Amino acid sequence: MVHDKRRKVLSVLVGALASGAYWAGVRPSGYGCGPSLGLLLGFYWLLLVYYTQPESRFPTRNLYVLLVFVIGFSIGGTQGYGQYNQWIKGMFHYDIANNIFIDISPAVGFLHLFTCGLTWGGFPALLLAWIMYCKNDAIEWVTRVALALGGYFVVQLLLQVFPQLFLPFYNTGIYSDLGGCPDCQRTIDTAGNTWGYFGAFMFLVIYTLLRNKQAMRIILPISLGFAITFGFGGFLHRGNIPGSPLEFLPWWKFWEFTCGFGGGLSVFITFWLVNQAGDIKRNMQCHEHAKPVAHVAGFWIPLFVAVGELGRDRLYQAGKLLFKVYGIDHRDAFQYAGYAFIAVVVLLFLWKLRVQVRDIKLMAGSLDSLFITNPTPVFVGIYVGFYELAYLSWIRAPFTLLTFTIPILTASSVILSLILLQFVKRSPGEGLEAGNTMIKEERHPTPNIAEGRDFPSK
């Protein structure tokens, strides 16, 4: 791909629009939405590597990217932020079920949303920086895990010793009477989660910075990108303050679109920063002799895991929606269908793995089954198939502009991103000669792949 400014801008917009549509429209509800967001962003990152490196095949030798995106956003996705969205509206609930609250400064809500966003994007940024720039032996990974746990538990200790630093209105004594403030237990739990993650993140950032300052090229823009959009975007919630003229609009979903859009923007601006510095090319050269297992672990396993989990959730949500909208209760059946979907995905993965092993052992070390010949339709199929066609909350009656505001926003974003993708993707003849040469080399490798030796030089 020619590295002109127009294509760079369009490629960033594709990622931002796709991420925004995902978060506002069809992400799995509640906790655990990280794996599928990691699938979307990680697959698109690899797609851009494929577009910008004409000699590469897909997935490229920018190894483990999909794995760290899925794991990183899975960690971020375990965080809750529902209370913070109320705080930024100036409402601290004693009992949200009965709408009993007192006033709180919106700045407190902003601080907590900013911190939550920092680690939402920060953990995948850390993992990505490690595989791009850092030494990754067993001792290094053990050290990182120990530091993360240390940072987390240091904050838990501080929360016990100095609770007034983390819990709003602690000095009023409300946390000693959870019967009168049932939401206070939720505040305690959320504080331990948010600030515990912050402690783990900061310990790891400091350690990584001391080891390799180049890692900040990734950590800083992605973590701050999510933090800024979480925090400043949070002020959209003030549109829902009782008595506001536009209170009826889905401000929460507008905020989620902002989080996804801003987060995606930061991820793919970062892509171009590290690509321009030559870091992606160098990383691919470091994995020039990667073994087949690296492709399976770094791409195929996280791909099947994330697709399986997302499909299961879509079926589960479909059952809930059918009951909510039409009163037809088949939730158990849809839940079992979700488990069946996972079973099918597992069988497909085992079949794919069997084909890969057979090709490596019996077909003169052929590596073709490790790669996807035309990855763009695969990305579009996952993106559109799971993220929009399965968005069954479009099925509403009656049709009103209010109930369809978010479907219209997300569908428009998806359509626009797919149009822009046509101006970003690799043209049919681009890099064809280099690609054909590489395929010939891989079909006739010098090393014996069946004996577990490295890939041939590409």
BELRA-V6964 format. One record per helix or strand of 2 or more residues. SS is the DSSP state (a for helix, b for strand). FROM is the first residue (numbers start at 1). LEN is the number of residues. Records with the same first field share a line. If there is no record, write none. Layout:
SS=FROM-LEN / FROM-LEN
This chain:
a=5-22 / 34-19 / 65-12 / 82-6 / 96-3 / 106-28 / 138-24 / 163-3 / 170-3 / 174-3 / 182-30 / 213-28 / 251-26 / 279-8 / 292-35 / 331-32 / 368-3 / 375-15 / 392-3 / 405-17 / 432-12 / 449-3
b=91-5 / 100-4
